[in-house]
Amino acid sequence: MEHNIMLKDRSSLVVSGVEHIYSFNDKKVEVRTCVGEMVIEGENLDMSKLSLDENIINIEGMINSIVYSKERKPQENFFKKVFK
């Protein structure tokens, strides 16, 4: 799955590669993408389109920030590291 974001004039955001939407309100959107967690903050946010088949969301409103957290990867076992 591919992940892309397209932001136009800080008022129209298209995000692809969305796997899960944790929460959505007029100030914050929290989603999981195929490359990690993403938080979008702004004002008067509205989800204008949601396509679960295509893994795409469109968000309208004033976008103030887009923040990624690190991709969650499985922790490697301590003993595997020691005995390599």
HTML snippet that shows the backbone in 3Dmol.js (N, CA, C, O; Angstrom):
<script src="https://3Dmol.org/build/3Dmol-min.js"></script>
<div id="view" style="width:600px;height:400px;position:relative"></div>
<script>
const pdb = `
ATOM      1  N   MET A   1       0.853  -1.177   0.000  1.00  0.00           N
ATOM      2  CA  MET A   1       0.000   0.000   0.000  1.00  0.00           C
ATOM      3  C   MET A   1       0.897   1.238   0.000  1.00  0.00           C
ATOM      4  O   MET A   1       1.930   1.269   0.669  1.00  0.00           O
ATOM      5  N   GLU A   2       0.501   2.224  -0.736  1.00  0.00           N
ATOM      6  CA  GLU A   2       1.272   3.458  -0.862  1.00  0.00           C
ATOM      7  C   GLU A   2       0.641   4.556  -0.010  1.00  0.00           C
ATOM      8  O   GLU A   2      -0.579   4.616   0.140  1.00  0.00           O
ATOM      9  N   HIS A   3       1.493   5.426   0.549  1.00  0.00           N
ATOM     10  CA  HIS A   3       1.016   6.543   1.370  1.00  0.00           C
ATOM     11  C   HIS A   3       1.426   7.852   0.724  1.00  0.00           C
ATOM     12  O   HIS A   3       2.597   8.064   0.410  1.00  0.00           O
ATOM     13  N   ASN A   4       0.449   8.729   0.527  1.00  0.00           N
ATOM     14  CA  ASN A   4       0.698  10.062  -0.003  1.00  0.00           C
ATOM     15  C   ASN A   4      -0.175  11.063   0.731  1.00  0.00           C
ATOM     16  O   ASN A   4      -1.261  10.734   1.207  1.00  0.00           O
ATOM     17  N   ILE A   5       0.326  12.310   0.814  1.00  0.00           N
ATOM     18  CA  ILE A   5      -0.523  13.398   1.271  1.00  0.00           C
ATOM     19  C   ILE A   5      -0.443  14.511   0.236  1.00  0.00           C
ATOM     20  O   ILE A   5       0.605  14.768  -0.355  1.00  0.00           O
ATOM     21  N   MET A   6      -1.588  15.165   0.036  1.00  0.00           N
ATOM     22  CA  MET A   6      -1.635  16.303  -0.853  1.00  0.00           C
ATOM     23  C   MET A   6      -2.401  17.409  -0.126  1.00  0.00           C
ATOM     24  O   MET A   6      -3.577  17.257   0.207  1.00  0.00           O
ATOM     25  N   LEU A   7      -1.715  18.514   0.112  1.00  0.00           N
ATOM     26  CA  LEU A   7      -2.303  19.640   0.831  1.00  0.00           C
ATOM     27  C   LEU A   7      -2.392  20.818  -0.123  1.00  0.00           C
ATOM     28  O   LEU A   7      -1.398  21.223  -0.725  1.00  0.00           O
ATOM     29  N   LYS A   8      -3.596  21.364  -0.254  1.00  0.00           N
ATOM     30  CA  LYS A   8      -3.811  22.503  -1.144  1.00  0.00           C
ATOM     31  C   LYS A   8      -4.273  23.695  -0.319  1.00  0.00           C
ATOM     32  O   LYS A   8      -5.318  23.645   0.330  1.00  0.00           O
ATOM     33  N   ASP A   9      -3.486  24.767  -0.350  1.00  0.00           N
ATOM     34  CA  ASP A   9      -3.831  26.037   0.318  1.00  0.00           C
ATOM     35  C   ASP A   9      -4.165  25.879   1.803  1.00  0.00           C
ATOM     36  O   ASP A   9      -4.948  26.660   2.344  1.00  0.00           O
ATOM     37  N   ARG A  10      -3.591  24.895   2.458  1.00  0.00           N
ATOM     38  CA  ARG A  10      -3.839  24.631   3.878  1.00  0.00           C
ATOM     39  C   ARG A  10      -5.307  24.428   4.205  1.00  0.00           C
ATOM     40  O   ARG A  10      -5.700  24.506   5.369  1.00  0.00           O
ATOM     41  N   SER A  11      -6.126  24.167   3.186  1.00  0.00           N
ATOM     42  CA  SER A  11      -7.552  24.013   3.457  1.00  0.00           C
ATOM     43  C   SER A  11      -8.147  22.723   2.900  1.00  0.00           C
ATOM     44  O   SER A  11      -9.290  22.386   3.211  1.00  0.00           O
ATOM     45  N   SER A  12      -7.397  22.008   2.091  1.00  0.00           N
ATOM     46  CA  SER A  12      -7.891  20.762   1.517  1.00  0.00           C
ATOM     47  C   SER A  12      -6.768  19.732   1.564  1.00  0.00           C
ATOM     48  O   SER A  12      -5.726  19.908   0.933  1.00  0.00           O
ATOM     49  N   LEU A  13      -6.989  18.658   2.315  1.00  0.00           N
ATOM     50  CA  LEU A  13      -5.975  17.634   2.523  1.00  0.00           C
ATOM     51  C   LEU A  13      -6.512  16.288   2.051  1.00  0.00           C
ATOM     52  O   LEU A  13      -7.621  15.893   2.410  1.00  0.00           O
ATOM     53  N   VAL A  14      -5.719  15.588   1.245  1.00  0.00           N
ATOM     54  CA  VAL A  14      -6.048  14.230   0.815  1.00  0.00           C
ATOM     55  C   VAL A  14      -4.943  13.324   1.344  1.00  0.00           C
ATOM     56  O   VAL A  14      -3.763  13.569   1.095  1.00  0.00           O
ATOM     57  N   VAL A  15      -5.324  12.281   2.073  1.00  0.00           N
ATOM     58  CA  VAL A  15      -4.363  11.336   2.650  1.00  0.00           C
ATOM     59  C   VAL A  15      -4.702   9.948   2.136  1.00  0.00           C
ATOM     60  O   VAL A  15      -5.832   9.483   2.280  1.00  0.00           O
ATOM     61  N   SER A  16      -3.711   9.283   1.530  1.00  0.00           N
ATOM     62  CA  SER A  16      -3.909   7.902   1.090  1.00  0.00           C
ATOM     63  C   SER A  16      -3.060   6.978   1.962  1.00  0.00           C
ATOM     64  O   SER A  16      -2.137   7.427   2.642  1.00  0.00           O
ATOM     65  N   GLY A  17      -3.376   5.708   1.935  1.00  0.00           N
ATOM     66  CA  GLY A  17      -2.664   4.735   2.765  1.00  0.00           C
ATOM     67  C   GLY A  17      -3.194   4.692   4.187  1.00  0.00           C
ATOM     68  O   GLY A  17      -2.499   4.233   5.093  1.00  0.00           O
ATOM     69  N   VAL A  18      -4.418   5.165   4.393  1.00  0.00           N
ATOM     70  CA  VAL A  18      -5.027   5.192   5.727  1.00  0.00           C
ATOM     71  C   VAL A  18      -5.547   3.803   6.062  1.00  0.00           C
ATOM     72  O   VAL A  18      -6.323   3.213   5.309  1.00  0.00           O
ATOM     73  N   GLU A  19      -5.103   3.290   7.211  1.00  0.00           N
ATOM     74  CA  GLU A  19      -5.532   1.960   7.655  1.00  0.00           C
ATOM     75  C   GLU A  19      -6.615   2.012   8.719  1.00  0.00           C
ATOM     76  O   GLU A  19      -7.455   1.115   8.795  1.00  0.00           O
ATOM     77  N   HIS A  20      -6.604   3.062   9.550  1.00  0.00           N
ATOM     78  CA  HIS A  20      -7.570   3.143  10.651  1.00  0.00           C
ATOM     79  C   HIS A  20      -7.738   4.595  11.069  1.00  0.00           C
ATOM     80  O   HIS A  20      -6.766   5.350  11.106  1.00  0.00           O
ATOM     81  N   ILE A  21      -8.959   4.987  11.382  1.00  0.00           N
ATOM     82  CA  ILE A  21      -9.224   6.320  11.921  1.00  0.00           C
ATOM     83  C   ILE A  21      -9.546   6.143  13.399  1.00  0.00           C
ATOM     84  O   ILE A  21     -10.550   5.525  13.754  1.00  0.00           O
ATOM     85  N   TYR A  22      -8.680   6.696  14.268  1.00  0.00           N
ATOM     86  CA  TYR A  22      -8.875   6.577  15.711  1.00  0.00           C
ATOM     87  C   TYR A  22      -9.913   7.574  16.209  1.00  0.00           C
ATOM     88  O   TYR A  22     -10.829   7.210  16.946  1.00  0.00           O
ATOM     89  N   SER A  23      -9.766   8.844  15.802  1.00  0.00           N
ATOM     90  CA  SER A  23     -10.718   9.859  16.243  1.00  0.00           C
ATOM     91  C   SER A  23     -10.755  10.987  15.231  1.00  0.00           C
ATOM     92  O   SER A  23      -9.816  11.216  14.469  1.00  0.00           O
ATOM     93  N   PHE A  24     -11.887  11.682  15.258  1.00  0.00           N
ATOM     94  CA  PHE A  24     -12.076  12.797  14.336  1.00  0.00           C
ATOM     95  C   PHE A  24     -13.007  13.798  14.989  1.00  0.00           C
ATOM     96  O   PHE A  24     -14.113  13.451  15.402  1.00  0.00           O
ATOM     97  N   ASN A  25     -12.556  15.055  15.085  1.00  0.00           N
ATOM     98  CA  ASN A  25     -13.447  16.138  15.484  1.00  0.00           C
ATOM     99  C   ASN A  25     -13.041  17.396  14.717  1.00  0.00           C
ATOM    100  O   ASN A  25     -12.198  17.323  13.823  1.00  0.00           O
ATOM    101  N   ASP A  26     -13.621  18.534  15.047  1.00  0.00           N
ATOM    102  CA  ASP A  26     -13.359  19.743  14.260  1.00  0.00           C
ATOM    103  C   ASP A  26     -11.984  20.357  14.509  1.00  0.00           C
ATOM    104  O   ASP A  26     -11.616  21.328  13.848  1.00  0.00           O
ATOM    105  N   LYS A  27     -11.213  19.800  15.461  1.00  0.00           N
ATOM    106  CA  LYS A  27      -9.880  20.329  15.756  1.00  0.00           C
ATOM    107  C   LYS A  27      -8.746  19.327  15.548  1.00  0.00           C
ATOM    108  O   LYS A  27      -7.596  19.730  15.374  1.00  0.00           O
ATOM    109  N   LYS A  28      -9.052  18.027  15.563  1.00  0.00           N
ATOM    110  CA  LYS A  28      -7.992  17.010  15.490  1.00  0.00           C
ATOM    111  C   LYS A  28      -8.481  15.737  14.823  1.00  0.00           C
ATOM    112  O   LYS A  28      -9.602  15.282  15.047  1.00  0.00           O
ATOM    113  N   VAL A  29      -7.597  15.169  13.987  1.00  0.00           N
ATOM    114  CA  VAL A  29      -7.858  13.882  13.340  1.00  0.00           C
ATOM    115  C   VAL A  29      -6.674  12.980  13.661  1.00  0.00           C
ATOM    116  O   VAL A  29      -5.526  13.360  13.430  1.00  0.00           O
ATOM    117  N   GLU A  30      -6.942  11.787  14.192  1.00  0.00           N
ATOM    118  CA  GLU A  30      -5.895  10.827  14.511  1.00  0.00           C
ATOM    119  C   GLU A  30      -6.125   9.570  13.682  1.00  0.00           C
ATOM    120  O   GLU A  30      -7.176   8.934  13.768  1.00  0.00           O
ATOM    121  N   VAL A  31      -5.111   9.221  12.868  1.00  0.00           N
ATOM    122  CA  VAL A  31      -5.231   8.064  11.988  1.00  0.00           C
ATOM    123  C   VAL A  31      -3.963   7.224  12.036  1.00  0.00           C
ATOM    124  O   VAL A  31      -2.898   7.689  12.443  1.00  0.00           O
ATOM    125  N   ARG A  32      -4.110   5.972  11.608  1.00  0.00           N
ATOM    126  CA  ARG A  32      -2.951   5.116  11.383  1.00  0.00           C
ATOM    127  C   ARG A  32      -2.818   4.947   9.880  1.00  0.00           C
ATOM    128  O   ARG A  32      -3.768   4.562   9.199  1.00  0.00           O
ATOM    129  N   THR A  33      -1.631   5.239   9.374  1.00  0.00           N
ATOM    130  CA  THR A  33      -1.356   5.032   7.959  1.00  0.00           C
ATOM    131  C   THR A  33      -0.429   3.837   7.823  1.00  0.00           C
ATOM    132  O   THR A  33       0.023   3.275   8.821  1.00  0.00           O
ATOM    133  N   CYS A  34      -0.152   3.457   6.601  1.00  0.00           N
ATOM    134  CA  CYS A  34       0.726   2.315   6.365  1.00  0.00           C
ATOM    135  C   CYS A  34       2.175   2.618   6.729  1.00  0.00           C
ATOM    136  O   CYS A  34       3.006   1.710   6.738  1.00  0.00           O
ATOM    137  N   VAL A  35       2.495   3.883   7.030  1.00  0.00           N
ATOM    138  CA  VAL A  35       3.861   4.243   7.428  1.00  0.00           C
ATOM    139  C   VAL A  35       3.929   4.753   8.865  1.00  0.00           C
ATOM    140  O   VAL A  35       4.985   5.218   9.295  1.00  0.00           O
ATOM    141  N   GLY A  36       2.846   4.678   9.609  1.00  0.00           N
ATOM    142  CA  GLY A  36       2.861   5.080  11.015  1.00  0.00           C
ATOM    143  C   GLY A  36       1.653   5.930  11.385  1.00  0.00           C
ATOM    144  O   GLY A  36       0.767   6.192  10.572  1.00  0.00           O
ATOM    145  N   GLU A  37       1.655   6.345  12.635  1.00  0.00           N
ATOM    146  CA  GLU A  37       0.562   7.155  13.171  1.00  0.00           C
ATOM    147  C   GLU A  37       0.673   8.590  12.656  1.00  0.00           C
ATOM    148  O   GLU A  37       1.776   9.099  12.458  1.00  0.00           O
ATOM    149  N   MET A  38      -0.477   9.242  12.440  1.00  0.00           N
ATOM    150  CA  MET A  38      -0.506  10.616  11.954  1.00  0.00           C
ATOM    151  C   MET A  38      -1.571  11.391  12.724  1.00  0.00           C
ATOM    152  O   MET A  38      -2.680  10.901  12.934  1.00  0.00           O
ATOM    153  N   VAL A  39      -1.218  12.616  13.145  1.00  0.00           N
ATOM    154  CA  VAL A  39      -2.170  13.504  13.800  1.00  0.00           C
ATOM    155  C   VAL A  39      -2.244  14.789  12.985  1.00  0.00           C
ATOM    156  O   VAL A  39      -1.226  15.417  12.698  1.00  0.00           O
ATOM    157  N   ILE A  40      -3.448  15.162  12.622  1.00  0.00           N
ATOM    158  CA  ILE A  40      -3.697  16.382  11.865  1.00  0.00           C
ATOM    159  C   ILE A  40      -4.470  17.312  12.785  1.00  0.00           C
ATOM    160  O   ILE A  40      -5.511  16.937  13.324  1.00  0.00           O
ATOM    161  N   GLU A  41      -3.958  18.531  12.964  1.00  0.00           N
ATOM    162  CA  GLU A  41      -4.641  19.507  13.807  1.00  0.00           C
ATOM    163  C   GLU A  41      -5.003  20.723  12.990  1.00  0.00           C
ATOM    164  O   GLU A  41      -4.296  21.088  12.050  1.00  0.00           O
ATOM    165  N   GLY A  42      -6.114  21.354  13.354  1.00  0.00           N
ATOM    166  CA  GLY A  42      -6.542  22.536  12.635  1.00  0.00           C
ATOM    167  C   GLY A  42      -7.813  23.103  13.225  1.00  0.00           C
ATOM    168  O   GLY A  42      -8.124  22.891  14.397  1.00  0.00           O
ATOM    169  N   GLU A  43      -8.549  23.834  12.388  1.00  0.00           N
ATOM    170  CA  GLU A  43      -9.782  24.477  12.809  1.00  0.00           C
ATOM    171  C   GLU A  43     -10.880  24.161  11.797  1.00  0.00           C
ATOM    172  O   GLU A  43     -10.641  24.132  10.590  1.00  0.00           O
ATOM    173  N   ASN A  44     -12.074  23.927  12.305  1.00  0.00           N
ATOM    174  CA  ASN A  44     -13.240  23.627  11.468  1.00  0.00           C
ATOM    175  C   ASN A  44     -12.979  22.470  10.507  1.00  0.00           C
ATOM    176  O   ASN A  44     -13.361  22.529   9.338  1.00  0.00           O
ATOM    177  N   LEU A  45     -12.329  21.423  11.003  1.00  0.00           N
ATOM    178  CA  LEU A  45     -12.020  20.273  10.165  1.00  0.00           C
ATOM    179  C   LEU A  45     -13.287  19.470   9.886  1.00  0.00           C
ATOM    180  O   LEU A  45     -14.126  19.280  10.766  1.00  0.00           O
ATOM    181  N   ASP A  46     -13.408  19.009   8.662  1.00  0.00           N
ATOM    182  CA  ASP A  46     -14.553  18.220   8.243  1.00  0.00           C
ATOM    183  C   ASP A  46     -14.071  17.164   7.260  1.00  0.00           C
ATOM    184  O   ASP A  46     -13.307  17.463   6.342  1.00  0.00           O
ATOM    185  N   MET A  47     -14.516  15.940   7.452  1.00  0.00           N
ATOM    186  CA  MET A  47     -14.139  14.870   6.537  1.00  0.00           C
ATOM    187  C   MET A  47     -15.110  14.907   5.358  1.00  0.00           C
ATOM    188  O   MET A  47     -16.268  14.506   5.478  1.00  0.00           O
ATOM    189  N   SER A  48     -14.621  15.393   4.225  1.00  0.00           N
ATOM    190  CA  SER A  48     -15.504  15.551   3.074  1.00  0.00           C
ATOM    191  C   SER A  48     -15.653  14.259   2.285  1.00  0.00           C
ATOM    192  O   SER A  48     -16.644  14.078   1.577  1.00  0.00           O
ATOM    193  N   LYS A  49     -14.674  13.351   2.399  1.00  0.00           N
ATOM    194  CA  LYS A  49     -14.760  12.069   1.702  1.00  0.00           C
ATOM    195  C   LYS A  49     -14.020  11.017   2.505  1.00  0.00           C
ATOM    196  O   LYS A  49     -12.951  11.276   3.058  1.00  0.00           O
ATOM    197  N   LEU A  50     -14.592   9.843   2.563  1.00  0.00           N
ATOM    198  CA  LEU A  50     -13.953   8.697   3.202  1.00  0.00           C
ATOM    199  C   LEU A  50     -14.178   7.500   2.295  1.00  0.00           C
ATOM    200  O   LEU A  50     -15.316   7.134   2.000  1.00  0.00           O
ATOM    201  N   SER A  51     -13.085   6.895   1.857  1.00  0.00           N
ATOM    202  CA  SER A  51     -13.175   5.699   1.022  1.00  0.00           C
ATOM    203  C   SER A  51     -12.333   4.605   1.659  1.00  0.00           C
ATOM    204  O   SER A  51     -11.109   4.597   1.529  1.00  0.00           O
ATOM    205  N   LEU A  52     -12.993   3.687   2.347  1.00  0.00           N
ATOM    206  CA  LEU A  52     -12.275   2.586   2.988  1.00  0.00           C
ATOM    207  C   LEU A  52     -11.757   1.590   1.964  1.00  0.00           C
ATOM    208  O   LEU A  52     -10.758   0.915   2.212  1.00  0.00           O
ATOM    209  N   ASP A  53     -12.421   1.487   0.818  1.00  0.00           N
ATOM    210  CA  ASP A  53     -11.957   0.586  -0.234  1.00  0.00           C
ATOM    211  C   ASP A  53     -10.630   1.066  -0.820  1.00  0.00           C
ATOM    212  O   ASP A  53      -9.763   0.256  -1.149  1.00  0.00           O
ATOM    213  N   GLU A  54     -10.476   2.384  -0.949  1.00  0.00           N
ATOM    214  CA  GLU A  54      -9.258   2.955  -1.519  1.00  0.00           C
ATOM    215  C   GLU A  54      -8.273   3.433  -0.448  1.00  0.00           C
ATOM    216  O   GLU A  54      -7.166   3.862  -0.773  1.00  0.00           O
ATOM    217  N   ASN A  55      -8.672   3.361   0.831  1.00  0.00           N
ATOM    218  CA  ASN A  55      -7.847   3.808   1.969  1.00  0.00           C
ATOM    219  C   ASN A  55      -7.492   5.284   1.851  1.00  0.00           C
ATOM    220  O   ASN A  55      -6.345   5.667   2.079  1.00  0.00           O
ATOM    221  N   ILE A  56      -8.472   6.117   1.496  1.00  0.00           N
ATOM    222  CA  ILE A  56      -8.256   7.548   1.296  1.00  0.00           C
ATOM    223  C   ILE A  56      -9.258   8.337   2.138  1.00  0.00           C
ATOM    224  O   ILE A  56     -10.428   7.970   2.241  1.00  0.00           O
ATOM    225  N   ILE A  57      -8.771   9.441   2.745  1.00  0.00           N
ATOM    226  CA  ILE A  57      -9.669  10.402   3.369  1.00  0.00           C
ATOM    227  C   ILE A  57      -9.356  11.789   2.815  1.00  0.00           C
ATOM    228  O   ILE A  57      -8.208  12.105   2.504  1.00  0.00           O
ATOM    229  N   ASN A  58     -10.397  12.608   2.699  1.00  0.00           N
ATOM    230  CA  ASN A  58     -10.260  14.015   2.328  1.00  0.00           C
ATOM    231  C   ASN A  58     -10.722  14.838   3.520  1.00  0.00           C
ATOM    232  O   ASN A  58     -11.793  14.589   4.073  1.00  0.00           O
ATOM    233  N   ILE A  59      -9.930  15.805   3.912  1.00  0.00           N
ATOM    234  CA  ILE A  59     -10.253  16.662   5.045  1.00  0.00           C
ATOM    235  C   ILE A  59     -10.257  18.103   4.565  1.00  0.00           C
ATOM    236  O   ILE A  59      -9.317  18.558   3.913  1.00  0.00           O
ATOM    237  N   GLU A  60     -11.328  18.815   4.896  1.00  0.00           N
ATOM    238  CA  GLU A  60     -11.455  20.230   4.566  1.00  0.00           C
ATOM    239  C   GLU A  60     -11.397  21.037   5.863  1.00  0.00           C
ATOM    240  O   GLU A  60     -11.813  20.551   6.915  1.00  0.00           O
ATOM    241  N   GLY A  61     -10.890  22.251   5.793  1.00  0.00           N
ATOM    242  CA  GLY A  61     -10.779  23.133   6.947  1.00  0.00           C
ATOM    243  C   GLY A  61      -9.380  23.720   6.995  1.00  0.00           C
ATOM    244  O   GLY A  61      -8.563  23.440   6.118  1.00  0.00           O
ATOM    245  N   MET A  62      -9.091  24.529   8.008  1.00  0.00           N
ATOM    246  CA  MET A  62      -7.770  25.139   8.152  1.00  0.00           C
ATOM    247  C   MET A  62      -6.822  24.136   8.796  1.00  0.00           C
ATOM    248  O   MET A  62      -6.976  23.802   9.971  1.00  0.00           O
ATOM    249  N   ILE A  63      -5.844  23.654   8.036  1.00  0.00           N
ATOM    250  CA  ILE A  63      -4.864  22.684   8.524  1.00  0.00           C
ATOM    251  C   ILE A  63      -3.714  23.452   9.163  1.00  0.00           C
ATOM    252  O   ILE A  63      -3.042  24.238   8.495  1.00  0.00           O
ATOM    253  N   ASN A  64      -3.485  23.225  10.458  1.00  0.00           N
ATOM    254  CA  ASN A  64      -2.387  23.889  11.175  1.00  0.00           C
ATOM    255  C   ASN A  64      -1.152  23.013  11.309  1.00  0.00           C
ATOM    256  O   ASN A  64      -0.034  23.527  11.316  1.00  0.00           O
ATOM    257  N   SER A  65      -1.329  21.700  11.414  1.00  0.00           N
ATOM    258  CA  SER A  65      -0.153  20.830  11.548  1.00  0.00           C
ATOM    259  C   SER A  65      -0.487  19.403  11.126  1.00  0.00           C
ATOM    260  O   SER A  65      -1.622  18.938  11.232  1.00  0.00           O
ATOM    261  N   ILE A  66       0.559  18.733  10.643  1.00  0.00           N
ATOM    262  CA  ILE A  66       0.497  17.308  10.314  1.00  0.00           C
ATOM    263  C   ILE A  66       1.729  16.699  10.966  1.00  0.00           C
ATOM    264  O   ILE A  66       2.858  17.053  10.626  1.00  0.00           O
ATOM    265  N   VAL A  67       1.511  15.786  11.898  1.00  0.00           N
ATOM    266  CA  VAL A  67       2.618  15.223  12.666  1.00  0.00           C
ATOM    267  C   VAL A  67       2.575  13.702  12.567  1.00  0.00           C
ATOM    268  O   VAL A  67       1.531  13.079  12.758  1.00  0.00           O
ATOM    269  N   TYR A  68       3.732  13.119  12.263  1.00  0.00           N
ATOM    270  CA  TYR A  68       3.882  11.666  12.245  1.00  0.00           C
ATOM    271  C   TYR A  68       4.603  11.225  13.509  1.00  0.00           C
ATOM    272  O   TYR A  68       5.467  11.934  14.025  1.00  0.00           O
ATOM    273  N   SER A  69       4.240  10.051  13.997  1.00  0.00           N
ATOM    274  CA  SER A  69       5.066   9.420  15.013  1.00  0.00           C
ATOM    275  C   SER A  69       5.841   8.318  14.308  1.00  0.00           C
ATOM    276  O   SER A  69       5.548   7.975  13.163  1.00  0.00           O
ATOM    277  N   LYS A  70       6.819   7.773  14.990  1.00  0.00           N
ATOM    278  CA  LYS A  70       7.638   6.727  14.379  1.00  0.00           C
ATOM    279  C   LYS A  70       6.794   5.517  14.042  1.00  0.00           C
ATOM    280  O   LYS A  70       5.821   5.202  14.727  1.00  0.00           O
ATOM    281  N   GLU A  71       7.185   4.846  12.976  1.00  0.00           N
ATOM    282  CA  GLU A  71       6.506   3.617  12.587  1.00  0.00           C
ATOM    283  C   GLU A  71       6.734   2.576  13.665  1.00  0.00           C
ATOM    284  O   GLU A  71       7.850   2.406  14.155  1.00  0.00           O
ATOM    285  N   ARG A  72       5.689   1.896  14.022  1.00  0.00           N
ATOM    286  CA  ARG A  72       5.804   0.868  15.058  1.00  0.00           C
ATOM    287  C   ARG A  72       6.275  -0.422  14.426  1.00  0.00           C
ATOM    288  O   ARG A  72       5.583  -1.022  13.603  1.00  0.00           O
ATOM    289  N   LYS A  73       7.466  -0.839  14.825  1.00  0.00           N
ATOM    290  CA  LYS A  73       8.015  -2.104  14.340  1.00  0.00           C
ATOM    291  C   LYS A  73       8.112  -3.056  15.512  1.00  0.00           C
ATOM    292  O   LYS A  73       8.325  -2.618  16.643  1.00  0.00           O
ATOM    293  N   PRO A  74       7.963  -4.334  15.273  1.00  0.00           N
ATOM    294  CA  PRO A  74       8.074  -5.298  16.368  1.00  0.00           C
ATOM    295  C   PRO A  74       9.456  -5.232  17.000  1.00  0.00           C
ATOM    296  O   PRO A  74      10.465  -5.113  16.305  1.00  0.00           O
ATOM    297  N   GLN A  75       9.489  -5.310  18.327  1.00  0.00           N
ATOM    298  CA  GLN A  75      10.747  -5.289  19.050  1.00  0.00           C
ATOM    299  C   GLN A  75      11.485  -6.609  18.835  1.00  0.00           C
ATOM    300  O   GLN A  75      10.897  -7.688  18.915  1.00  0.00           O
ATOM    301  N   GLU A  76      12.768  -6.502  18.564  1.00  0.00           N
ATOM    302  CA  GLU A  76      13.568  -7.706  18.400  1.00  0.00           C
ATOM    303  C   GLU A  76      13.903  -8.262  19.781  1.00  0.00           C
ATOM    304  O   GLU A  76      14.205  -7.512  20.710  1.00  0.00           O
ATOM    305  N   ASN A  77      13.848  -9.547  19.898  1.00  0.00           N
ATOM    306  CA  ASN A  77      14.115 -10.225  21.149  1.00  0.00           C
ATOM    307  C   ASN A  77      15.558  -9.978  21.599  1.00  0.00           C
ATOM    308  O   ASN A  77      16.483 -10.053  20.790  1.00  0.00           O
ATOM    309  N   PHE A  78      15.747  -9.687  22.879  1.00  0.00           N
ATOM    310  CA  PHE A  78      17.062  -9.423  23.453  1.00  0.00           C
ATOM    311  C   PHE A  78      18.034 -10.561  23.180  1.00  0.00           C
ATOM    312  O   PHE A  78      19.185 -10.312  22.821  1.00  0.00           O
ATOM    313  N   PHE A  79      17.590 -11.812  23.343  1.00  0.00           N
ATOM    314  CA  PHE A  79      18.474 -12.952  23.156  1.00  0.00           C
ATOM    315  C   PHE A  79      18.879 -13.126  21.697  1.00  0.00           C
ATOM    316  O   PHE A  79      19.987 -13.587  21.422  1.00  0.00           O
ATOM    317  N   LYS A  80      18.017 -12.771  20.768  1.00  0.00           N
ATOM    318  CA  LYS A  80      18.370 -12.828  19.352  1.00  0.00           C
ATOM    319  C   LYS A  80      19.511 -11.862  19.052  1.00  0.00           C
ATOM    320  O   LYS A  80      20.398 -12.171  18.257  1.00  0.00           O
ATOM    321  N   LYS A  81      19.487 -10.695  19.688  1.00  0.00           N
ATOM    322  CA  LYS A  81      20.567  -9.724  19.490  1.00  0.00           C
ATOM    323  C   LYS A  81      21.883 -10.245  20.060  1.00  0.00           C
ATOM    324  O   LYS A  81      22.933 -10.096  19.436  1.00  0.00           O
ATOM    325  N   VAL A  82      21.831 -10.852  21.234  1.00  0.00           N
ATOM    326  CA  VAL A  82      23.029 -11.316  21.921  1.00  0.00           C
ATOM    327  C   VAL A  82      23.684 -12.480  21.174  1.00  0.00           C
ATOM    328  O   VAL A  82      24.909 -12.530  21.063  1.00  0.00           O
ATOM    329  N   PHE A  83      22.889 -13.402  20.669  1.00  0.00           N
ATOM    330  CA  PHE A  83      23.432 -14.615  20.081  1.00  0.00           C
ATOM    331  C   PHE A  83      23.563 -14.588  18.562  1.00  0.00           C
ATOM    332  O   PHE A  83      23.645 -15.642  17.932  1.00  0.00           O
ATOM    333  N   LYS A  84      23.583 -13.402  17.970  1.00  0.00           N
ATOM    334  CA  LYS A  84      23.787 -13.298  16.518  1.00  0.00           C
ATOM    335  C   LYS A  84      25.216 -13.556  16.141  1.00  0.00           C
ATOM    336  O   LYS A  84      25.561 -13.509  14.961  1.00  0.00           O
TER     337      LYS A  84
END
`;
const viewer = $3Dmol.createViewer("view");
viewer.addModel(pdb, "pdb");
viewer.setStyle({}, {cartoon: {color: "spectrum"}});
viewer.zoomTo();
viewer.render();
</script>
